[in-house]
Amino acid sequence: MKVVVACGNGTAGLFAPQILRRIGCDVVEVDCAPDWNFPHYNPDPEAAPMQKAMAEAVRTYGADLAFGFDGDGDRCGVADHEGNIIYADRIGLLLARQFSEKHKASHFIVDVKSSGLFRSDPVLQAYQATVEYWKTGHSYIKRRMGECRALAAFEKSGHVFLNQPLGLGYDDGLATAIAVCEMLAAHPDQSLAALHRQLPASYATPTLNIPCCDTEKYGLVSRIQDYFANLFEAGGLFAGQKITELLTINGARVTVADGTWGLIRASSNKPDLVVVAESPVSLERRNDMLRAINDVLRQFGAGELPDFEGGF
């Protein structure tokens, strides 16, 4: 496979191209020379500048896919040969399908920002796989993996944790890239884009950040959790439909009758609130959820959602 390796001048440039060449990839290097000034962009596979560099390089070099690694190499972003960025939770679902075919009745952990498709996926259900939503953050994920002996865990940010016999339980961007390559090698007649199109459709936002003081964000989210708990208990409507599930393990993730959901949580490492929304129904329903969340943010004096590509 011809693979673009984008490192954003982070430390992964010291080893990612070498490792992928050793497993047989034809590697195209993009910004792989380490430079602590980061002259091109912040090496963040969730951020638009790195995603744009990955997409452009795939098309320019006619590559099969692109990997983008963050500064310390423990996160991995992926673009297909058409230049489409595939969100990390959807890559995680593809990998979970691959793993569960060989390891029946496996348990997987995903963070609360991740797609609702994990719970409804017919392939995982056919292999008797179970999925648990948990707190965002590597320490929380690794601890929970040890407690319940999950085979793998996935975060929307690009962290993938592989437990025995796949790995040793920690997050590693190169291990993720190798797992994606192995998945594609197991389906030599299909591109990553083709595999991705086999997943059920959903309409998800990127991770949206709203500035919020570190000393205030957790108290604010606690009040928002109470608001949703009272609404849920009273059988109230949100985004025009009845609430069917409320997860408060890490913020407030509210799911309504048609499977559309939205999340408000406090960022673990920034003075921000984090919002994610997804609908398995339509872009319009996703945007209904975003508007309802925006109303809650205004009600609690938390500001408003930022503009984003494909915004509501």
N, C-alpha and C positions, 0 to 999 in steps of 0.2 A: 504493500500500500504506500502511496505517496502521501506524506503527512506533513502539514505545516506545524512547526513548534514555535509558538509565540511566548516569550518570557518577559517582555516589558523591561528588560535589563535587570531583572531580579536574579536571585541566586540559583533558580532552577536552570538558568542557562549554562551553569557549570556541569550539569549532569543529564538533563532531559534529552538533548539531542543524541548523546552517546548511548544512553540506555535504549532509546527507541531504535537506533540503528542496529544495536546488538540483537534485537528481536526480529530484525529483518525489514524494518521500515526504510523507505526512501525519504529522508528528512530534508525539509526546507526550513532553514533557520530564519526567524524574524525577531530582531531585537534580543539576541541571546547573549550578547557581551555584557557581563555585570557592570553596572554603573550606578553608584549610590545617588547620583543626581537625577536619575530617572528622566532622561531628556525627552522621551516621546510621550509617555503617559504613565499613570499609576498602574502597576501590574495587578489589576483586579479583574478577573474574568466575569464579574457581574456588571462592570461599568462599561458604558457605551464606547469610550475610546479604544479599549482593548478589543471589544467585540467587533468594532469596525475594522481594526487592523487584521483580525483573524479572517473575517469575511472577505476582505479585499485580497488577502494573500491566497486564499483558497481559489478564488476565481482567476487571479493573475497567473498562478503556477499550475492550474488544472489539477489540484490535489484532491484526494479522496475525502479528506477531512482535515480539520485543524484542532489542535489542542492549545489552550491558553492557560498558563500557570501563574499563580499569584507570586508575591515577592519571595516567600519562603518555600514555595513548591508543595504545600499541602492541600491546595485547592486546584481543581481542573475544570476549565470551561471547554465546550465542544461546539464546533460548527460543522455542518455537513458539506458535501461537495458543491451544493448549490449556493453556499454562503449564508445559509440560515443558521442562526444561533439556536441551539436546542437547550432549553433551560435545564439546569442540573438535576431538578427533581424528575424530569421526564427521562433524562439519561439514567437516573437511578431506577426508574420503573423498568426500562429496557434491561438493565443489568439484573434486577430482581427476577424478571422473567427468565433470564438465562440461568441464573444461579438456582432458581427453584425447580427448573426442569431436572437438574442433576441431584439436587438435595431436596427431596420431597418434604412437605410439612415444615418448611423453614419458618423462622420468625424474623421479621424485619422491623427496624425502627426508622421512622422518618420524623423530621422536625416539624413543628406546627406551621411553618411557612410552606410546606410541601403540598403537592397536588392531592386533591381528594380522590384522584383516580387510583391511588394505591389501594384504597379500601374496596373499591368496586370493580377492580380489574378482573375480567373473566379468566385470564390465563393464570394469574396467581391463585384464584379460587380453585381452578382445575387441579393445581398441584398442592392443594390444601395449605397454602402459605397463609400466615397471619401477619398483620401489620399493626403497629402501635405508633401513635403520634406522641412525641415527647418534646421536652424543652430544647430550644435552640442553644447550641454551645458545645464545644468538643468535650469538656469535662463532664457535662450532664449526659451526653450521648454515650461516652465510653463507660461511665459508671453503670448506666442502665443496660448496656450491652453485656457487661459482666454479670449483672444480676439475673438477666433473663436468657443469657446465652444466645443472643440474636446472631444470625449468620452474617448480616451486614446492616449498615445504617447509612442513611442518606440525608444531607441537608441541602436546601435550595441554594445555599451560597456556593456549593461546589465541593464541600467536604464529603468524602466517601470513606466509610470505615469498614474494613473487611476483617471478619473474625475467622478463627480456625474452622475449617481447614483452608480457607481462602487467604488468610493473612493473620496478623497478630493483634488485631483489634484497634489499631490507630488509623488516623486519616493520612493519606499519602496521595498526592496528585499523580505521581508516576504510576503507582499501583492502579489508580483509576484508569489512566490512559492505557495501560497494558490490558486491563480487563475489557475495555472497549475494543481494543485491537483483537483480543481473543474472541469476543462476541462476533465481530465482523468476519474473522477467519472461519468461524463455525457456520457462517451464512455467506459463502463465497459468491453466490449468485445475486446477492442483494446489497445495495448501498445502505449507508446509515440513514439517508433520507427515506429510503423505502421501508426500512425497519421502523423508523419513527412514524411514518404514516399509518402503520398498523395499530398504533395506539388509538384509543377512543379520542374523539375531538374534545378539546376544552379551550376555554378562553381565559387566560391568566394574565395578571399584571406582573411586571418585574417587582422587585422589592422596592417599595416607596418609603422614603425617609422624610420625617417632619422634625425640624429642630425643636428640642425640648431640654430644658436644664436638667443635668444629672440629679440634682437634689430634689427635683419635682416629678420626674417621669414615672417613678414607681408608684407614688401616691396617686398620681393621675390615672394610671392604668388600673389601680385597685378600685378606684371609684367607678371607672368604666365597667369593670368586671361586675361590680354590684348592680349597676344599671341593667346589664344584660341578664344577670341572674334573676332579678325581679321581673323583667319582661318575660323571660322564659317560663318562670313559675306561674305567671298570670295568664299564660297562653297567648301573649301578644304577638303581633305581626312585626316583621322586620324586612325591609326591602320588598314589601308587598306580600309576604308569605309567612306562614307559621314557622317558628323556629323548631327544628327537629333535633338539634344537638348543640350543646354549648361546652366547649373545652376551655378550661381555665388553668391548665397546667403551666402555661406560659403566656400571659396576656389573656385576651378573650377572642376565641375563634368561634364564630357563630355560623351554623349551617341551617339553611331553610329547606322547605319541602322539595324543591326541584333539584337539590344538590348544590346550588350556588352557595358559596361561603365567603366570609371576610374575616380578617384578623387584624387586631390592634394589639401591639405589644411594645414593651420598652426594649430598646437596643441594649445588648450586653456590653458593648464596647464603644458606644458613641453617645453624645448628648442628643439623642433622637428618639422619636417614636417610629415604629415600623408598621407599615400597612401592606397587606397582600390580599388580593381577591381573585376568585376563579369561579367560572360557571361552566358546567358540562352542557349547557343548553344553548347559549348564544352570547355574543358580545354585548347585546343590549341588556341581558340579565346581569352580566358582570358589572356593567356600568350602573345598573340599578343599585347593586350592592355598594359600589363605590360612593354613589351619591348618599345612600343611607349612612354609610360610615362617616362621610364628610359632615353630615348633619350632627352626628354624635360628637365628632371632634370640635365642631363649633360650639355645641351645647356645653362642653366642658372646658372651653377656653383654650383648646390645644392647637389652634391654628387651622389651616386647611391643607388638603392634599396638593402636592406639587404637580405641575404640568409634566407629562411624559409622552413619549411617542405612542400614538394610539390611545391618547388620553380620553377621558369621559366628558 
